[in-house]
Amino acid sequence: MPAKKYVTWVAVAFVAFYVFKQPQGAAQSVNNAANGLANAADSLASFVTALG
């Protein structure tokens, strides 16, 4: 279990480093992820609507 804790802390440290060193790149990554989720939700809604 300690390995999982270390991996989590390393991931958090990497994200913090990325945000401080490349804030526009980090914002673009979040924006891309949000757009991807929104597109997936739209596609799922269209699929469910087409079913009934």
N, C-alpha and C positions, 0 to 999 in steps of 0.2 A: 503494500500500500504506500510506503514512502516514495517509491518511484513515481507514482501517479501525482503525488503532491509536488514533487520537484518538477515534473513536466508541466504542471499547471502554472507554477511560479515562473518557469522559463518562458512559457507562452505569454503570460501577463507582462513580463519584463520586455519581451520582444515587441509586443503591441505598444507598450508605453514608449519605447525607444523609437518605434516607427512613427508614432503620432508626434513626438517632439522633433524628430529630425525631418520628417516629410509630411507636414500637416495637410497639404493639399492632396498628396497622394493617398493619405489615409481617408480623407473626406471623399475622394473619388471612389475608393474601394467600398466604403459604406454606401455611397449613392448607387453604385453598380449592384451591390447586394440587395438593396431595397427595391430597385427597379426589377431585378430578377424575381423577387418574391411577389411583387405586385403583378407582374406578367403571369406568374404561375397561378396566382389567385384568380386573375381574369380568365385564364384558360379553364380552370376548374369550374368557375361559375358558368362559363359558356357550355361546358360539357354537361353540367347538371341541368341547365335550362333546356338543352337539346334532348335530354332524356324524357322530360315530361311535358 
